[in-house]
Amino acid sequence: MDETDFCRALHRRHFIDNAALQRLAIERSAAFVVDPPGSVDWLLQSVAGRLSARQPFSLVRVGNGEGNAYGMTQPQEHDAIFTAFRAEFDSQNHVGIDRETA
């Protein structure tokens, strides 16, 4: 299987559209913000409120780095997985990384 076919097959196996992903996140969390206008104000107020009330909370930010790293947690079915991971890692961190370290 060539690299393009592999990538298409992997995409079909793992793809979840944005609407479905957003529904799951909303159903399974107390709050879910997709960077709409005002999200910074909401975030600051939420954190300040929890801190002043001494209430525990968790805050998770998921970006393309986390999505990219997820691919490295699975068995490497094709060199394209590491190649894509390394390119994203290098562009974000300005340093290289080898397969063993990743």
C-alpha positions as CSV (number, residue, x, y, z in Angstrom):
1,M,0.0,0.0,0.0
2,D,1.5,3.3,-1.0
3,E,1.6,6.3,1.4
4,T,-1.4,8.1,0.0
5,D,-3.6,5.0,0.1
6,F,-2.4,4.3,3.7
7,C,-3.3,7.9,4.8
8,R,-6.7,7.7,3.2
9,A,-7.5,4.3,4.9
10,L,-6.3,5.6,8.3
11,H,-8.4,8.7,7.9
12,R,-11.5,6.7,7.1
13,R,-10.9,4.4,10.1
14,H,-10.4,7.2,12.6
15,F,-12.3,10.2,11.3
16,I,-15.0,11.7,13.4
17,D,-16.6,14.9,12.0
18,N,-16.4,18.1,14.0
19,A,-20.1,18.1,14.9
20,A,-20.0,14.6,16.3
21,L,-16.8,15.3,18.2
22,Q,-18.3,18.5,19.6
23,R,-21.5,16.6,20.7
24,L,-19.3,14.0,22.5
25,A,-17.3,16.6,24.3
26,I,-20.3,18.6,25.4
27,E,-22.1,15.4,26.7
28,R,-19.0,14.3,28.7
29,S,-17.8,17.5,30.2
30,A,-19.1,20.3,32.4
31,A,-18.1,22.9,29.8
32,F,-16.8,22.8,26.3
33,V,-15.5,25.9,24.5
34,V,-14.5,25.9,20.9
35,D,-12.7,29.2,20.9
36,P,-15.8,31.3,20.2
37,P,-15.8,35.1,20.7
38,G,-15.7,35.7,24.4
39,S,-14.0,32.4,25.3
40,V,-11.0,34.1,26.9
41,D,-13.3,36.1,29.2
42,W,-15.4,33.0,30.0
43,L,-12.2,31.1,30.8
44,L,-10.8,33.8,33.0
45,Q,-14.0,34.1,34.9
46,S,-14.4,30.4,35.3
47,V,-10.9,29.9,36.7
48,A,-11.1,32.9,39.0
49,G,-14.5,31.7,40.3
50,R,-13.2,28.2,41.0
51,L,-10.1,29.5,42.7
52,S,-11.9,31.9,44.9
53,A,-14.5,29.3,45.8
54,R,-11.7,26.8,46.4
55,Q,-13.4,24.3,44.1
56,P,-11.3,21.7,42.3
57,F,-11.4,21.7,38.5
58,S,-9.6,20.5,35.5
59,L,-8.8,22.5,32.4
60,V,-7.7,20.7,29.2
61,R,-6.6,22.4,26.0
62,V,-6.4,20.1,23.0
63,G,-4.7,21.3,19.9
64,N,-3.0,19.9,16.8
65,G,0.0,18.8,18.8
66,E,-2.1,16.5,21.0
67,G,-3.8,15.1,18.0
68,N,-0.5,14.6,16.3
69,A,1.0,12.9,19.3
70,Y,-2.0,10.5,19.6
71,G,-0.9,8.8,16.4
72,M,2.4,7.9,18.2
73,T,0.5,5.9,20.9
74,Q,-0.6,3.3,18.4
75,P,1.5,0.6,16.6
76,Q,3.2,2.2,13.7
77,E,1.5,0.8,10.7
78,H,3.3,3.0,8.2
79,D,6.3,5.3,8.1
80,A,4.0,8.2,7.2
81,I,2.8,8.3,10.8
82,F,6.2,9.2,12.2
83,T,7.0,11.4,9.3
84,A,3.9,13.5,9.9
85,F,4.6,13.5,13.7
86,R,8.2,14.6,13.2
87,A,7.3,17.4,10.8
88,E,4.7,18.8,13.2
89,F,7.0,18.4,16.2
90,D,9.9,20.1,14.4
91,S,7.8,23.0,13.2
92,Q,6.4,23.6,16.7
93,N,9.6,23.0,18.7
94,H,12.4,23.9,16.2
95,V,14.3,20.8,17.2
96,G,14.4,17.3,15.7
97,I,13.2,14.2,17.4
98,D,14.1,10.6,16.6
99,R,11.6,7.7,16.5
100,E,12.8,6.2,19.8
101,T,12.5,9.4,21.7
102,A,9.0,10.1,20.2
